[in-house]
Amino acid sequence: MRMECAADGPIKTDDLHHLREGDIFIDSESGQKFRVRKTALPQQSIGGPHGVGDPNDRSLRRLEADVLIPNRMNEQVQKVECREPLEDLVRCIKKEGSFIGMRKCRKELERYETCQLAN
């Protein structure tokens, strides 16, 4: 549950669970009125000028940190850093066949894995 004023941020109160979405809450200290808005999303996901997130928020979601960024890094390593060893490995596997090629192309595979670990 979030209760907020666009200018001041979240209100500091004791217990607001009894309020429903759309109710009007009057702050006892300042006398300001606030409309109750409940959400399960964090503040940075619902804030901002259009209610779709803070444009200046630099935090990462778990999906971005655990999946997307490592995948992009692996793509970069494959396409740029270790392109030549990968091409050698693919060429060898095409020549020897996919199943037997993994046994016969151990040298190329080790070279590619070494390149990946170095980068």
C-alpha positions in Angstrom: 0.0 0.0 0.0 1.3 3.4 -0.9 0.0 6.8 0.0 1.7 9.7 -1.5 1.6 13.3 -2.5 3.3 14.0 -5.8 5.3 16.9 -4.3 6.2 15.5 -0.9 6.6 11.7 -1.4 5.1 9.1 0.9 3.2 10.1 4.0 4.5 9.0 7.4 1.6 7.5 9.3 0.9 4.6 11.7 -1.6 2.2 10.1 -3.5 2.8 6.9 -4.6 -0.7 6.1 -8.2 0.0 6.9 -8.4 2.5 4.0 -9.6 1.5 0.6 -8.5 2.5 -2.9 -9.9 6.0 -3.7 -10.6 7.0 -0.1 -9.6 10.5 1.1 -7.1 10.6 3.9 -6.5 13.9 5.8 -3.1 14.2 7.4 -3.5 15.3 11.0 -0.2 17.2 11.1 -0.5 19.3 8.0 -4.2 19.1 7.2 -3.5 18.1 3.6 -5.9 15.7 1.8 -4.6 12.7 0.0 -6.4 10.2 -2.2 -5.5 6.6 -1.3 -3.6 4.6 -4.0 -2.7 1.0 -3.2 -0.2 -0.9 -5.3 2.1 -3.9 -4.9 4.8 -2.2 -7.0 7.7 -0.3 -5.6 7.6 3.5 -5.5 10.1 3.9 -8.4 7.9 1.8 -10.7 4.8 3.9 -10.2 6.3 7.4 -9.7 7.4 9.8 -12.3 5.5 12.4 -14.3 3.2 9.9 -16.1 2.9 7.2 -13.5 5.0 4.7 -15.4 8.3 5.0 -13.4 10.9 7.5 -12.4 13.0 8.5 -15.5 16.0 9.2 -13.2 15.8 5.8 -11.4 19.1 3.9 -12.0 18.2 0.7 -10.1 18.0 -2.6 -11.9 15.2 -5.2 -11.7 16.2 -8.7 -10.8 15.5 -9.9 -14.4 17.9 -7.3 -15.8 20.6 -8.0 -13.3 20.4 -11.8 -13.3 19.4 -12.6 -16.9 19.5 -9.8 -19.4 22.9 -8.3 -18.6 24.8 -11.6 -18.4 23.2 -12.7 -21.7 24.3 -9.5 -23.4 27.8 -10.0 -22.0 27.9 -13.5 -23.4 26.8 -12.3 -26.8 29.5 -9.6 -26.8 32.1 -12.2 -25.9 30.9 -14.6 -28.7 30.6 -11.9 -31.4 33.6 -9.7 -30.7 36.1 -11.0 -28.2 36.2 -14.7 -29.1 34.9 -14.6 -32.7 37.9 -16.5 -34.2 38.0 -19.4 -31.7 34.2 -19.8 -32.1 34.5 -19.8 -35.9 37.2 -22.5 -35.7 35.0 -24.6 -33.4 32.0 -24.3 -35.6 34.1 -25.1 -38.7 35.5 -28.2 -37.0 32.1 -29.4 -35.8 30.6 -29.0 -39.3 33.5 -30.9 -40.8 33.4 -33.8 -38.2 29.7 -33.9 -37.5 27.8 -32.7 -34.5 28.0 -35.8 -32.3 31.5 -37.0 -33.1 32.8 -33.5 -33.6 32.6 -32.7 -29.9 35.2 -35.4 -29.3 37.4 -34.7 -32.2 37.3 -30.9 -31.8 38.5 -30.8 -28.2 41.4 -28.6 -29.0 39.1 -25.9 -30.6 36.6 -26.3 -27.7 39.3 -25.7 -25.1 40.6 -22.7 -27.0 37.1 -21.2 -27.1 36.5 -21.9 -23.4 39.8 -20.4 -22.5 38.9 -17.3 -24.5 35.5 -17.0 -22.7 37.1 -17.3 -19.3 39.7 -14.7 -20.1 37.1 -12.2 -21.1 
